[in-house]
Amino acid sequence: MHKIVEKRVLAPKVTLHKVFAPEIARARKPGQFVMLRICESGERFPLTIADADPQAGTITIISQEVGKSTALLASLNVGDYILDVAGPLGRPTHIEHFGTAVCVGGGIGIAPLYPIAKALRDCGNRVVSILGARTRELLILEKEMGEVSDEIHICTDDGSHGFKGFVSEKLAQLLAAGASADIVFAIGPVPMMKAVCSVTAEYGVRTVVSLNPIMVDGTGMCGGCRVSIGGETKFVCVDGPEFDGHQVDFDELMQRQRIYREFEERSCKLLSSISNLKQP
């Protein structure tokens, strides 16, 4: 049982929880994740550790309500408990002095990007961040990312904040203008990461992506998170979550991500019906 010690709503349907998990807080590294189970009858699902405080013994997780389990997590408040929090899992991000590191984040992908950008900056890299969301209201962690970036660009689909357009378009604009980029880290929706990799491939820039496919156990036993990397099958939970973006079969990944959509929608409707019945 892991107690929630802080809760904040960052954007519509996006919630930050600080959870007391001292052993994980001491051991975690950027890029790693935890597997959560909200209750005895709940499913296991992964969330990247967005931050940690070893002294306080807490980890920070940021979730977006996209299904039953994330909706249940969002409903938990300070003082409530999460049944299971297992981790840290996955291979940590390889951090070294690359030179100029461009961090591209879209939507909820900004959450796992933050600890990577912070570690890159601490290692002496020049960090250029490109953050995107559909609207200004949906943009998260702008202040925090600004604090660990030497340069930051904001993009919104509707132009309500910053550049009107996609993060991949802003990246292409910067590279075309001669901006330096020794490595790119991209995290966000699969189509976004695919678009970013198309841009960087044209300029020959090494690109690392963090994948978040369907995952059941997080330890390599179920094979649910398998992806094709350079024609080989890899398990995101133990071989990743980070891979060479130019080797990822994004089309296959997008197809696999849709496998359980019908079941997820059914579970969400059932949860909503139960919640409505409980209301006075």
Protein Blocks (a to p, Z undefined) as FASTA:
>chain_A
ZZdfbdcdfbghiacdddddfklmmmpcghiacdddfblklccdddddfbdcfknopacd
ddddfbfklmmmmmpcehiacfbacddedjddddddfbpacdddehjllmmmmmmmmmmm
mnopacddddddfblklpghklmmmmmccbdcdddfklpgojeddfklmmmmmmmnopac
fbdcddddfklmmmmmmmmmmnopacddddddddfklnopnommgcceehiacdfklmmm
bdcfklpcfklmmmmmmmmmmmmmmmmmmmmmmmmmmpZZ
